[in-house]
Amino acid sequence: MRVERRGRLVAATVGPAALFLLVFFLVPFAVVVVYALSPAAPGGGVGPGFTLEQLGRLWNVDYLRIVGRSARLAAVATLLTLAIAYPVAWAIARLERRRQLLPLLVIVVPSWINLLIKNYAWITILRREGLVNTALTGLGVTSEPLPLLFTEGAVVVGLVHSYLPFMLLPIYAALDRIEPALIEAARDLGATPGRVFRRIVWPQSLAGVAAGCTFVFVLAFGSFVTPDLLGGARGMMIGNLIQNQILQVRNWPLGAALSVALTVVVVAAIGGALLLANRAQRGRTA
Amino acid sequence: MSGPPLLELRDVAKHFGTHEAVRGVTEAFQAGEYVCILGASGCGKTTLLRLIAGFETPSRGDIALEGQSLIAVPPERRNVNLVFQDYALFPHLTVRANVEFGLEMRRVAAADRARRADAALALVDLPATGDRFPQQLSGGQRQRVAVARALVNEPAVLLLDEPLSALDRGLRQQMQAELRRIQRNVGITFLHVTHDQGEALSLADRVAVMHAGRFVQVGTPREIYERPRSRLVAEFVGASNVIPRPRLAPWLGPSGAGDGVTLVRPERIGIAAEPMEGRAVVGTVRRTAYFGATVECLVDAAGLALVVHVPAAAAAGLTDGAAVWLRIAAEDVVALAEDVA
């Protein structure tokens, strides 16, 4: 009786989410996997039959280079975001509670701006006649405008700007839970501010760091608008490659195979982050 | 008092904006003393402790430990340790790592650390809990870990901020005895902040009663209880009858009366259901309350409402509405000064 009721409760709470994931994630993903294993039909779509040809084509040097670049740019963007977000999150968490809302809004509200608009803004800042180059040449720092746009650096800047809140909020949440008395206790026991950070604050914020890094890495790794607008040919990432295969080359199975590869890397990243967060949490909940 | 003081407060004051939390405290503490700072919440006692620990900077005055001013010394370099009200144990570290933390910060070798942590955990009667995490311990055990974590550093002064307030009554009394035993054992000066007068009286060598940012009286528990200087101290410490002196004329006679306000402790008033010899005044019991060892009677007599405590064994006949005879001796009347606040 009790077990039955419990079962019904679980079905009622988890059921809708599970159904949603089944219909809108697992089924489409299964379709993608089937496409990846099918021969290409000319002009788009897939033909009948089964082949490992497309999966085999993933081991192409050009593709691997793009996957490698995607991972590298996503990793750099993740680390930069972490480096920027952590001190800000710390500063906000240390404010009186009623003073925390405004800085949090200042960080969150701009993330509601459309991604395209944010990226176009960076184009006007970074292009040849843009804000940065005008300032640099005007001040005589450089004689020629620097090639800033359509570089990997421009992509990273765009990614960091877009995904900062996804890093900041989970870290803020973790830091906000650390009791101020713990920091005072560490000082009282002889820890310098640097050691307070290393031994008390950082370990207790790892779950938030893991969550933030997962969000940013996953979003950055699969991004295609930002590398498309800010990276040009040199900043091409796996998302652009997939788009290119599906829409331009019209090799749907190859696009599908690339999508499967993307998903595998992302799932691996999430798994790694969960493992890290679990290890960080083990002491606290054991 | 013998020898130079270990810890000295000289006119220490702390303002937060316009709020004066501590308003000029001057006092010296000797090595090996157990001192309780007793006061109601908001009287500035926690701020005073935080000033000594180094978490606040005084707006005025000086704090000196072993003759050296602490004002410019950051908390991590002061030879004092604080036991926090909610213990502030590090949740991500084991009990052992918590206790060893201070030694590790001072770069004590690992083997030495382990030995001293074992000794500290044994001192607080908590052996074999080292591998557990704070969340796995009971409230009383956490309290012991907090004390061990502070004491392991062998500070000159141990500061305790309401260390027992989070414990239930039985455990609190047990831990009071433990704290006293530990303090005797290590001989370190304890400065213990509390709002519980029973705790202060039973634990301390000296009690400092704090009110509105000042020490209003400092003395042995007996002095504080039996010879409170002001009405404020009298009413804060123990139950009390505060009576204008002229109203005591029925007991003391016209010669014993005079000006000012006096204190008569409830257990110092003689009470009987039958007429007594000497100057006894007749009254009526309005209400009685039974506390096990004692009975508290509220008695109307000579126009006063007096609180009288009687040992339960001697309370026969003291029922509501009964006529009783009350006696107050001149030596049990304590003159109280006007409060300066």
Contacts between the chains, C-beta under 8 A, distances in Angstrom:
chain1	res1	chain2	res2	distance
A	179	B	86	7.8
A	179	B	88	6.6
A	181	B	84	5.2
A	181	B	85	8.0
A	181	B	86	6.4
A	181	B	88	3.9
A	182	B	88	5.3
A	182	B	90	6.1
A	182	B	91	7.9
A	184	B	53	7.9
A	184	B	55	5.6
A	184	B	75	7.4
A	184	B	82	7.7
A	184	B	84	7.4
A	184	B	88	7.0
A	185	B	82	7.5
A	185	B	84	5.9
A	185	B	88	3.9
A	185	B	89	7.9
A	185	B	90	7.4
A	186	B	90	7.5
A	186	B	101	7.2
A	187	B	54	7.7
A	187	B	55	7.6
A	187	B	74	7.5
A	187	B	75	4.4
A	187	B	76	5.1
A	188	B	53	5.9
A	188	B	54	7.9
A	188	B	55	8.0
A	188	B	75	5.5
A	188	B	76	7.4
A	188	B	81	5.9
A	188	B	82	4.9
A	188	B	150	7.8
A	189	B	76	7.7
A	189	B	81	6.9
A	189	B	101	5.1
A	189	B	102	3.7
A	189	B	105	5.8
A	189	B	149	7.1
A	189	B	150	7.8
A	189	B	153	6.8
A	190	B	76	4.8
A	190	B	77	7.6
A	190	B	102	5.3
A	190	B	105	3.6
A	190	B	106	5.4
A	190	B	153	7.2
A	191	B	76	5.8
A	191	B	101	7.6
A	191	B	105	4.9
A	192	B	76	5.8
A	192	B	105	8.0
A	195	B	105	6.4
A	199	B	101	7.6
A	200	B	90	6.2
A	203	B	92	5.0
A	204	B	91	7.3
A	204	B	92	5.6
A	280	B	92	7.8
A	283	B	91	7.3
A	283	B	92	4.6
A	283	B	93	7.1
A	283	B	94	7.5
A	283	B	133	5.7
A	284	B	91	5.2
A	284	B	92	5.7
A	284	B	133	7.3
A	284	B	135	7.1
A	285	B	135	7.5
A	286	B	133	5.6
A	286	B	135	7.8
A	286	B	136	7.3
